[in-house]
Amino acid sequence: MEFTLVESKQADLKSGLLDENAPLARALMSRQAGETIPYEAGDLKEVRILSVRRVEAGVATDAAEKRRETVRKAETQSELINQLNFATASGSKWGDYDVDVEKLMEQKGRE
């Protein structure tokens, strides 16, 4: 996973923006690439740091929203592909199944 450490108000883990005060972020602070550090959370026992980059400019205040929008678009595309695959497969087995692409896009847009 890749994270960008940000202030609490910008944090959005699903979008890769990790709160700098979160336990994982605190465990990563002042560490170097190549280090393996103990970190227990669920099945996770340790974290290996693959690379560290310093971001000179701060993360834009709307960065979390932009990343969420990107994730929403990817989810919509995935759902559309799943329904199209189902429609293709079900035509021979369960009868006709039409995908209403416009309705699907409208529903996903409201989420």
C-alpha positions in Angstrom: 0.0 0.0 0.0 1.1 3.6 -0.6 0.3 6.4 1.8 0.7 10.1 2.0 0.9 11.4 5.5 -1.4 14.4 5.9 -3.1 16.5 8.6 -6.1 15.0 10.3 -8.6 17.2 8.4 -7.3 15.9 5.1 -7.1 12.2 6.0 -8.9 9.6 4.0 -7.4 6.1 4.3 -9.4 4.7 1.4 -7.8 7.4 -0.8 -4.3 6.8 0.5 -4.2 9.9 2.8 -3.1 8.7 6.2 -3.6 10.9 9.3 -0.2 11.8 10.6 -1.5 11.1 14.1 -2.7 7.6 13.3 -0.8 4.7 15.0 0.6 3.5 11.7 1.8 7.0 10.7 3.5 7.5 14.0 5.2 4.1 13.6 6.5 5.2 10.2 7.8 8.6 11.3 11.6 9.0 11.1 12.1 5.6 9.4 14.1 4.7 6.4 13.4 2.8 3.2 14.3 -0.9 3.7 13.4 -1.0 7.4 11.0 -3.5 8.8 9.1 -2.3 11.9 6.8 -4.2 14.2 3.2 -3.1 13.8 0.3 -5.3 14.9 -3.2 -4.7 13.6 -5.4 -7.6 12.8 -3.4 -10.2 10.9 -0.6 -7.7 10.3 2.5 -8.2 12.4 5.1 -5.9 10.7 5.5 -3.3 8.0 8.4 -3.1 5.6 9.1 0.3 4.1 9.8 0.1 0.4 10.5 3.7 -0.3 10.2 7.1 1.3 9.6 10.4 -0.6 9.4 13.8 0.8 6.6 15.9 -0.7 7.7 19.5 -0.8 4.3 21.0 -1.4 1.5 20.2 0.9 -1.4 18.0 -0.2 -4.1 20.2 -1.6 -7.1 20.6 0.6 -9.3 19.0 -2.1 -6.9 16.1 -2.7 -9.0 13.7 -0.6 -12.1 14.6 -2.6 -10.3 14.1 -5.9 -9.1 10.7 -4.8 -12.6 9.7 -3.6 -14.0 10.8 -7.0 -11.4 8.7 -8.8 -12.3 5.7 -6.6 -16.1 6.2 -7.3 -15.4 6.3 -11.0 -13.4 3.1 -10.8 -16.2 1.4 -8.8 -18.8 2.5 -11.3 -16.8 1.1 -14.2 -16.2 -2.1 -12.3 -20.0 -2.5 -11.6 -20.8 -1.8 -15.2 -18.3 -4.4 -16.4 -19.7 -7.0 -13.9 -23.3 -6.4 -15.1 -22.2 -6.6 -18.7 -20.4 -9.9 -18.0 -23.5 -11.2 -16.2 -25.7 -10.1 -19.0 -23.5 -12.0 -21.5 -23.3 -15.1 -19.4 -27.0 -15.2 -18.4 -28.4 -14.8 -21.9 -28.0 -18.5 -22.6 -28.9 -19.8 -19.2 -31.5 -17.6 -17.5 -33.0 -15.7 -20.3 -32.6 -12.1 -21.3 -30.9 -9.7 -18.9 -30.5 -6.1 -20.1 -28.1 -3.7 -18.5 -29.5 -0.3 -18.1 -26.2 1.7 -18.4 -27.9 5.1 -17.9 -29.7 4.0 -14.7 -26.5 2.4 -13.4 -24.5 5.6 -14.0 -27.2 7.7 -12.4 -27.3 5.5 -9.3 -23.5 5.5 -8.9 -23.5 9.2 -9.3 -25.7 9.7 -6.3 -23.5 7.6 -4.0 
